[in-house]
């Protein structure tokens, strides 16, 4: 049985990785023909016109993998289809946003509908045991994680690489708990991201676009919710789940705090993300990507380590340490907040006219 599971896992990872390697150049050609190209500008990191629509290739790989899992697990068809339908909805609204920019409200509304589909299929968080509160928490987590990954997509390779690392961590969690549904789905997300990174690692030849970053954010949120850790106490489960996605969540907190402190609208773009700050400290775009990957892998490794010891004391210590570290890190990165005050209006700007905003979202 273990050999069969290992064969399945290897087949899923290599299959999705290979499909992403093949489909991404196709998506690139489609984007060029459709005019979905991001041109260089003074505040951008890329120096050559770069097409969007990389997310289309990633989405196709993930959705096909979901369809195959549905055929292989008919008893779990409802849950898998809810995941696929939600991912398709979120990816579609992102694709529309890539072509013709949407406001915040329709994007969040679609994400909430996708979260509702998960809830109805039984993919839900139940912290209180009271359905209305648990539904609100589930929707909040889906919207938060989805948009955190979307915000992290502000420099080449960041979103895809970070989600690949998170998905691999969720795979190991699911394998450890014997969750045979989530394990292959996590691997399919990881494989799609790794194959895409062949073309997206700095200097990128294609960008994810909102279609890809929103879809990957939704996938990460679904994996977070669906990975079940019943054998561990609540503090351990909370700490482990928070650590796996610590990088995009921290980046979101950093941006919100920075913009509030600077008296700037939270929903305006700005060069105040973690990646921008690291480049201002002297790292190259490649160095920044590797540093953020290392941070994500370290947090994920700590999350997996927390699942080994029984008892909640180590997890409580980690949660306290995280709570103390966040304001310290933000304070260190905000020593000169005026350096990161550059903002741009993005709410109603068409994607093809969003040239000056690449890397400033």
N, C-alpha and C positions, 0 to 999 in steps of 0.2 A: 504493500500500500504506500509506504514511504517512497519507494522508487517511482511509483506512478505519479505521486504528488510532485516529486522533484522534476520528473519529465514534463509534467504540465506546466510547472512554474518556469522552467527554462524555455519551453515552447512559447509561452505567453510573452515573456520578456524579449526574446529574440525576434518573435513575430512582429510585435508592436514596434520595436526599435527599427527593424528593417522596413516596415511599412512607412514609418515616419521619415526615414532616410529617402525613400523613393517618392513619397507624396509631397514633401516640402518643396523641392524644386518645381514641381508641377504648379503648386499654389503660387510660387514666386512668379512664374510666367503669366499666370492668370492675373495676378495683381498688377504686373507691368502693363498688360494689355488693357486692363480696366482703368488704369490711371491712378491706382491706389499706391502712390509712391511718396515717401517722406524725403523731402530735399534738405540738404545741409543748410544750417543757419548758424549764426555766431554762438548761440548758447547750446548747441547740440554737440554730441560726442562723435557722431558719424560724419565722414567727409565725402561720401558718395551717396547719390540718390538710392534709397533703400525701400523696397516694397513692403506693404503690410500683407495680411492674409495668411501669415504663417499659422495663425490659430485655426484656419480652415483645415489644414492638414492634420494638426493635432486633434481637432474635434472629430474628424472622420475616423482616425485610428481608434480613439477612445470609444466612439459610438458603435463602430463595428465590433469591437471587443465586447461591448455590453450586449449586443445582439447575440453574439456567439455564446456568451455566458447564459443568456436567457434560454437558448436551445439546450444547453448542457444541464441546466438546473430548472426544470419545469415547475418544481415545487416552490421555487423562490421567484417565480416569474413576476409577481406583482411588485416586489421590492426592487428587482433589477430594472423593470420597465419604468418605475417611478424615478429611479436614478437617471436612466437614459432620457426620459422625457424632460426632467428638470434640467439636465445638462444641455439638451437640445434647445430648450427655451432660452436659457441664459446665454448660450453661444450665439443664438440667432439675434437676440437683441444687441449683443456685442458686435456682430457683423453689420447690423444696420447702423450702429453707432460709428463703426469704422468708415462707412460710406457717407453717412449724413448724420452729424452729431445729434444725439438725443440729450435731453435734460436729465438731471439726477432722478427725478420722480419716476419716470417710466422704467428706468433701469432697476431701481429699488423695488418697484411694484412687481416686475417680472421675477426678480429674485425671491420676493415673498411668496409668489404663486408657486415657484419651484420648491421652496421650503415646505409649503402646504402639501404638495404632492408627496414629498418624503414622509411627512407626518401621517398622511392618510394611508400610506403603505406600511407604516410601522417603523420607519427610520426616524427616530425621535430622541430627544433628551427628556429625561423625566426627573429633574432634581427635586420637585416638590410633590409629585404624585397627584397634583391638581391640574386637570387637562388644560384649562385656559392659560394658566401660568406656564406650563410646560410647552405649549404651542408657541407662546410668545418668546420663550427662551430659545426654542429651536429656530424660529424665524430670525431672531436677533443674531444667533451664532452664524447661521448661513449667510446673512447679509454682511456681517462683520468680516468673516474670513474671506468671502468672495471679493469684497472690495479692498481688503488688505493686500491680497495677492495682486489685484488690479493696480493698486497704488505702487506696489513694489516693481512693477514693470516700467521703470523709468530709466533703465540703462540696459545695454545688451546683456542677455543671458541670465539676468537676475531671477525673473519670475519662473522660467522653465527649470533652471537649475535648483532653485529653492524648493519648488514643488516636487521635483524628482527625488530629492533627499527626503522630504517629508513622506512621500508615498512609500519609499523603501522602508522607512521606520514603521509606518502603519502595516506594511507587509509582515515585518518580523513580529509586531504585536499580534496581528491576526493569526499568524502561524502558531505562535506560542499558545494562543487561546483556542486553537482548533477551529477557527472561523474560515471555512473553505470557500465561502463566497467572496469575502472582502479581500483575501490574499491575492487571487488572480486579478481582481479589479485594480488593486493598488499597483500591482506589477504592470498592468497595461498602461496606467497613467505614467508610471516611471519610465517605461520603455518609449512611449510617445514623446515625452519630454527630452530624454537623452538623445533620441534620434534627431529631434528638432535642434538641439544644441549644436549639432554638427554645422549648422548654418547660422546659428544665432549667437554663438559665443563671440565676444569682441575680437575683431570688428564684424558686426553682424551683416549678413547678406540678405536677411529678411527679418521682419519684426513679427511678434505675436499678434499685435493689434488687440483691441478690446475683445474680439471674438475668442481669442485664445486665452488671454489673461483672466477674463471673467469665467470662462468655462473651467480653467484649471483651478480657480479659486473655489468654484462650486464643488468640483471633485474633491478638493482638499477638505472642504467643510463636511461633505457627505462621509468621507472616510473617518474624519474625527468623530462624527456622531455614531457611525455604524460600528466602529471598532469597540467591542464590548470587553470590559475587564472586570468581570464579576468576582473573580477570586482575590481582588485587591480592595483595600479600604478606600473610601471616598477621597481623602487627601492625596493618595497615590494616583488615583485615576485623574484627578484635576491637574496635578503637577505634571504628569506624563503628557497629557493632551496639550497643555499649555506650552510645554517645552518643545514639542515637535514643530509647532508653528510659531515659535518665539520670535523669529526674525521678522516675518511680515507683520505680526501683531505689534512688535516694538517699533517698527518703522512707522506704522499708523499712529501710535501713541505719540511718537516723537514729532511727527508732522502737525498733529492737532495741537499739542502743547506749544510748539514753536509759533504757529500761526495765531493762536490765542494770545500768547505773550506779546507778540509783535503787533497786535491789533489788526491782524489781517484776516479776511474771510477764510474759514476753514476749507471751503470748496473751491477756492482759487488755487491755481497751480503755483508752484514755486520750486526753486532749487534748494530746498531745505530737507530733502530726504537723506537717509543714512548714507546712501551711495554718493550723493553730491558732497557730503561732508568728508567722506573718506578720500575722494579725489582732491579736495581742497587741502587735505593733510599731506598730499604728495603721492598717493597711489595712482597708478594708471587704471584705465577702465578694466583691463584684464586682472590687475592686482586687486581691484575693488571686488570684482566678481568672485575671485578665489577666496578673498577674505570673508565675504558674506556666505559663500558655500561652507567654509570652515566653521563659521559661527553656527550655521544651521546644522551641520553634521555633529558638532560638539553638543549642541542642545539636544539633538535627537539621540545621541549616544547616552547622554545623561538620563533621558526619558526611559530608554530601554534598561539602563542600569537600575533605575528606581523600581522596576517591575520584578527584580530578583528577590530582594529581601522582603520578608513578610513583616507586617506592622506598618503603622502610619508615621512613626517618628521621623525617619529620614525624609519622607515626603513633606511633612510639615516644615522641616528645616529648609528644604529647597524652596517651598512656597514663600517662607519668610525672607530667605535670601533674595529671591526674585523681586519681591515687593520692595526690598531695600535697595536693590541694585538699579531698578528702573529709574527712580528720580536722580540717583547719583550719575548714571550714564547720560541722562538728558541734561543734567546740569553741566557736565563736562563738555558735551557737544554744543551747548548753548552759551558758551562763554562770550561769544561775540555774535548775538543773534542777528545783527544788521547785515552780516555777511551773507545770510541766507534769506534776506527779505525780498529778493527779486520774485515777483509774481506775474502771472499772466491770466487773463480771463479765458476760461475754457468752456464755460457752461453751454454756450450757444454757438460755438465756432465749428463750422464744417470740418470734418477730418482732413480733407484734402487741403484745407487752408490752415491746418494746425501746425504748419511747418516750424514756426518759432517755438513750439511748445514741446517738441520731442526732448525728453530728458528733463523737463521742467514740470511735469505733472505731479 
